[in-house]
Amino acid sequence: MTVRLLILLLFVSPFAVAQDDDWNDDWADDENTDLQWTGFIEGALGSRWDTDPQTGSKGTLREGRARLETDWENDSLAIGFKGDALYDDIIEAFDLEIRDLTLAFSPGKNLDVKLGRQVLTWGTGDLLFLNDLFAKDWIGFFAGRDTEYLKAPSNSARFNLYTNLVNIDFVWTPVFEPDEYLTGERFSFFSPLAGAKVAPDPPLSADEPSSNVSNGEFALRLFRTFNGTEYALYGYRGFFKQPLGFNAQLIPYFPAMTALGASLRRSQWSGLVNAEVSYYFSRDDSSGTDPLIPNDQFRLLLGFEREAVTNFNIGVQYYLEWTQRHDELLEHSLAPEFEPEEYRHLFTARLTYRAMMDKLIGSLFVFYSPSDKDYYLRPKLTYRYSDQWTAEAGVSLFAGDDEHTFFGQLDDNSNTYVRVRYHF
């Protein structure tokens, strides 16, 4: 661990240990306030198995992180806060990230409102997202950060209306929030323009939609439970969350996109069954003839999970991406050999075993695509030494026959990581 990481951890450790005495005493003087501060301190290290030829680096994760969180509420409103202070030695930068700063209230008997910076999620998939089109952080996920950080925060307004017929969940994000996507800064990736894996310096930067109201994101979910089955309909209007298009100057950008979908989930066969579909309308290329913009796409997910034996859970999923107007795509493509298959099939499996009264948890998550001929394995082991101390070690293993497929492009980025966390 570098000197700067040690300085960060040494700085925040005394604060964390002493915060119960000092902060709570200060707040106790205010009779109208009852704040309880909690959080953690974490150090993380990760490395590739070999130096990536494109980035020239082995390091994937070297960081120190400190989290503070609290919430306050009375009869009419609630305030939530989660914030991280981070030093990332891979990019040699400090960062302050607010993951939650929200004001929640209920202006009506059946209406809840939540305003501010928040992490949003819905849908039925396990690490597969069809109708959940809120921002994700794929860079941190591949590097070995806690899975919590896969879901990135956004500045949004969320409205929940509950009725006897159907429940309505509406989210407005005024300024488009993209995914944290591969830029070459930490992980190399395949560039169809270069026809090879690259790690550009400076890192890839895409044109984002202008921050006017018309370019905001709108997401809608209608849901209810009937006879033990959870049903939901989804709608989204915004943009592809990653820069999958190129403009006339061949600069990557986020094409306009609308999505409609549905899902269901219920108990079945001593486990939990889920199904989800979504159709992506590529508004900038409805004919499918522009080679620089992705085509419409139909997506399907089927899943099942259950406890196979005591303390051992199994979850499996089948996922399909069906690219529409595929013949037109190939006919107009600048590099048809790099275009996706018309039908991309993906299977996943999650195996989880809990031992020692849940102090030791071993898990394996497998992504395998027979159409792309690539895979991604995520084994990890988590040990809870006490209520304060936990440690996790894991591997991200990528492989594929072709370097232009989603997991195949990352085969030089396979890595091992370890994280140690102290809760307070």
Summary of the structure (lengths in Angstrom):
residues: 424
radius of gyration: 22.7
end to end distance: 22.2
largest distance: 72.2
contacts: 1329
relative contact order: 0.12
helix: 13%
strand: 52%
